[in-house]
């Protein structure tokens, strides 16, 4: 039986992680795939656990509708845009050390220096990341993580999985999340000093802001005949799992994958 004192942990983890895989500013018209059945054969290979995944997806969706989505709409309605921007800036700044490490692991020296300078400038002149003066002088934000590093090292994604409470992932990305937890200075500090509230608060705020950004996307996808298939394709494109396939799982004329965008779809696939 789950102890009462553990419930906040599970709720915070759910809030903090379930939307991470979809946290892209993606236009609605670029998200919905008109006919997910076009990719059925490819998805059978990538999603061998589909029956189990669908069951977990139903539970996660129920919990999202019960708790997370209402909180995201409250955040939209009650929090001023300027505050939302400041919160996003702080979260991005906290992620800079791990981004820097992954830039180095991928051999991206120039990008690593860019990330390092962003962190220094925003942590000082930007008041711990509340403001983003680095972008104003041309040091643009570029996200990076261990999942991307493992992919560039040639490590296969493994099966697509839906984790209870935590949402979409793959064996590769799950390993990346574990590596993040044990190497991120913020989480290491919280663990050493036994300040779990620091971990919970960051995950919770990060999840809330990510869920808020995706309200239009998820509302549109949930109207489709098979939301599970829609989310699966979005996740696989967004995390570049498609690169693990020897031959393209999705025709290039239907979905074009690039390094800096989730994916784009043609309005009338052949």
C-alpha positions in Angstrom: 0.0 0.0 0.0 1.3 3.5 -0.8 1.9 5.6 2.3 0.0 8.9 2.5 3.3 10.8 2.8 4.4 9.3 -0.5 1.4 10.6 -2.4 2.8 14.2 -3.0 6.0 12.6 -4.4 4.0 10.5 -7.0 1.8 13.5 -7.9 4.8 15.7 -8.3 6.6 13.2 -10.5 3.6 12.8 -12.6 3.2 16.5 -13.0 6.9 17.0 -13.7 7.5 14.3 -16.2 4.4 13.2 -18.1 4.6 16.2 -20.5 8.3 16.4 -20.9 8.4 14.4 -24.0 6.0 16.8 -25.8 7.4 20.0 -24.5 7.9 21.8 -27.8 6.2 24.9 -29.1 4.4 23.1 -32.0 1.6 24.7 -34.0 -1.7 22.8 -34.0 -1.8 22.3 -37.7 1.7 20.7 -37.6 0.7 18.1 -35.0 -2.3 16.0 -36.0 -1.6 13.2 -38.4 -4.6 12.8 -40.6 -4.3 9.0 -40.9 -2.1 7.3 -38.2 -2.8 4.0 -39.9 -0.3 4.9 -42.6 2.4 4.1 -40.1 0.8 0.9 -38.6 3.5 -1.5 -39.9 6.4 0.7 -38.6 4.7 1.2 -35.2 4.3 -2.6 -34.7 8.1 -2.8 -34.7 8.7 0.3 -32.5 5.8 -0.4 -30.1 5.7 -4.2 -29.3 4.2 -3.5 -25.9 1.2 -1.6 -27.4 -1.6 -3.5 -25.5 0.1 -2.8 -22.2 1.0 0.8 -23.2 -2.6 1.6 -24.2 -3.9 0.5 -20.8 -1.3 2.7 -19.0 -2.1 5.5 -21.4 -5.8 5.4 -20.4 -4.9 5.7 -16.7 -2.4 8.5 -17.3 -4.9 10.4 -19.4 -7.6 10.0 -16.7 -5.2 11.4 -14.1 -4.2 14.2 -16.4 -7.8 15.3 -17.0 -8.5 15.0 -13.3 -5.5 17.1 -12.0 -2.9 18.3 -14.4 -5.0 19.9 -17.2 -7.1 21.9 -14.8 -4.0 23.2 -13.1 -2.5 24.1 -16.5 -5.6 26.1 -17.4 -5.5 27.8 -14.0 -1.9 28.7 -14.6 -2.9 30.2 -18.0 -5.8 32.3 -16.5 -4.3 33.4 -13.2 -0.6 34.0 -13.9 0.6 37.0 -15.8 2.5 36.4 -19.0 5.6 38.3 -17.7 5.7 35.9 -14.7 5.4 32.9 -17.0 8.3 34.2 -19.0 10.4 34.7 -15.9 9.6 31.1 -14.6 10.6 29.6 -18.0 13.9 31.6 -18.0 14.8 30.2 -14.5 14.0 26.6 -15.5 16.1 26.9 -18.7 19.0 28.3 -16.7 18.8 25.4 -14.3 19.2 23.0 -17.2 22.3 24.7 -18.6 24.9 22.6 -16.7 23.5 19.3 -18.0 23.1 20.9 -21.5 26.8 21.9 -21.3 27.9 18.3 -20.3 25.9 16.8 -23.2 27.3 19.4 -25.6 30.8 18.2 -24.6 29.9 14.5 -24.8 28.7 15.1 -28.4 31.9 16.9 -29.4 30.1 20.2 -29.8 32.8 22.5 -28.5 31.4 25.7 -29.9 27.9 24.9 -28.7 29.3 24.0 -25.2 31.0 27.4 -25.0 27.7 29.1 -26.0 25.9 27.2 -23.3 28.5 28.0 -20.7 28.5 31.7 -21.5 24.7 31.7 -21.4 24.7 30.2 -17.9 27.4 32.6 -16.6 25.7 35.7 -18.0 22.1 34.7 -17.1 23.1 33.6 -13.6 24.8 36.9 -12.9 23.4 39.8 -14.9 20.2 37.9 -15.4 19.7 37.4 -11.6 19.9 33.6 -11.4 18.2 33.2 -14.8 15.1 35.4 -14.1 16.1 37.4 -17.1 17.8 36.3 -20.3 20.4 38.9 -21.3 22.4 36.2 -23.1 19.8 35.9 -25.9 19.9 39.6 -26.3 23.6 39.5 -27.2 23.2 36.6 -29.6 23.8 33.6 -27.4 20.7 31.6 -28.3 19.3 28.7 -26.2 19.8 25.2 -27.5 18.4 22.3 -25.5 20.3 19.0 -25.1 20.1 15.9 -23.0 21.5 12.4 -22.4 18.9 10.8 -24.6 20.2 12.9 -27.5 23.8 12.0 -26.6 23.0 8.3 -26.5 21.4 8.6 -29.9 24.4 10.3 -31.4 26.6 7.6 -29.9 24.6 5.1 -31.9 22.7 3.6 -29.1 19.3 2.2 -30.2 16.1 3.6 -28.7 14.6 0.3 -27.8 10.9 -0.2 -27.5 8.5 2.6 -27.0 7.0 2.5 -23.5 4.4 4.3 -21.5 5.4 4.5 -17.9 2.8 4.6 -15.1 2.4 8.3 -14.1 5.6 9.3 -16.0 4.2 8.9 -19.5 5.9 8.2 -22.9 9.5 7.1 -23.0 11.9 4.5 -24.5 14.6 2.4 -22.9 17.2 4.9 -24.1 15.4 7.9 -22.8 14.6 6.2 -19.5 18.3 5.6 -19.1 19.0 9.2 -20.0 16.5 10.3 -17.3 18.3 8.2 -14.7 21.7 9.7 -15.7 20.1 13.2 -15.4 18.9 12.5 -11.9 22.4 11.4 -10.7 24.4 14.1 -12.5 22.3 17.3 -12.4 24.0 19.6 -9.8 20.6 20.8 -8.6 19.3 17.2 -7.9 22.7 16.2 -6.4 22.6 19.1 -4.0 19.0 18.3 -3.0 19.9 14.7 -2.5 23.0 15.3 -0.4 21.4 17.8 1.8 18.1 15.8 2.0 16.0 18.6 0.7 13.5 16.7 -1.3 11.2 19.7 -1.6 13.8 21.2 -4.0 13.5 18.2 -6.3 9.7 18.2 -6.0 9.3 21.9 -6.6 11.5 21.9 -9.7 9.8 18.9 -11.2 6.3 20.3 -10.4 6.9 23.8 -11.8 8.7 22.3 -14.9 5.8 20.0 -15.6 3.2 22.7 -15.0 4.8 25.1 -17.5 5.3 22.3 -20.0 1.7 21.2 -19.7 0.5 24.8 -20.1 2.4 25.2 -23.4 0.8 22.1 -24.7 -2.8 22.8 -23.9 -3.8 23.6 -27.5 -1.8 20.7 -28.9 -3.3 18.1 -26.6 -6.8 19.4 -26.8 -6.6 19.1 -30.6 -5.1 15.6 -30.5 -7.6 14.4 -27.9 -10.4 15.1 -30.4 -9.0 12.5 -32.9 -10.2 9.0 -33.3 -7.0 7.5 -31.8 -5.2 9.9 -29.5 -2.8 7.1 -28.4 -1.5 6.8 -32.0 -1.2 10.6 -32.3 0.8 11.0 -29.2 3.0 8.0 -30.1 4.0 9.5 -33.5 4.6 12.9 -31.9 6.9 11.4 -29.3 8.8 9.3 -31.8 9.4 12.3 -34.0 10.1 14.7 -31.2 12.7 12.4 -29.6 14.2 11.3 -33.0 13.5 7.6 -32.2 12.9 7.3 -35.9 16.7 7.6 -36.4 17.1 4.2 -34.7 15.5 2.5 -37.7 17.7 1.4 -40.5 15.3 2.6 -43.1 12.9 5.5 -42.5 9.8 4.4 -40.6 7.9 7.4 -42.0 8.1 8.6 -45.6 10.1 11.8 -45.9 7.3 13.4 -48.0 4.9 13.0 -45.0 7.0 13.9 -42.0 10.3 15.8 -42.3 12.6 15.4 -39.4 15.2 18.1 -38.6 17.5 19.0 -35.7 15.5 22.0 -34.5 11.9 21.2 -35.0 9.6 18.5 -33.7 8.1 17.6 -37.0 6.1 19.0 -39.9 3.3 17.3 -41.8 1.8 17.9 -45.2 -1.9 18.7 -45.2 -2.7 15.8 -47.7 -0.4 12.8 -47.4 -0.1 10.5 -50.3 
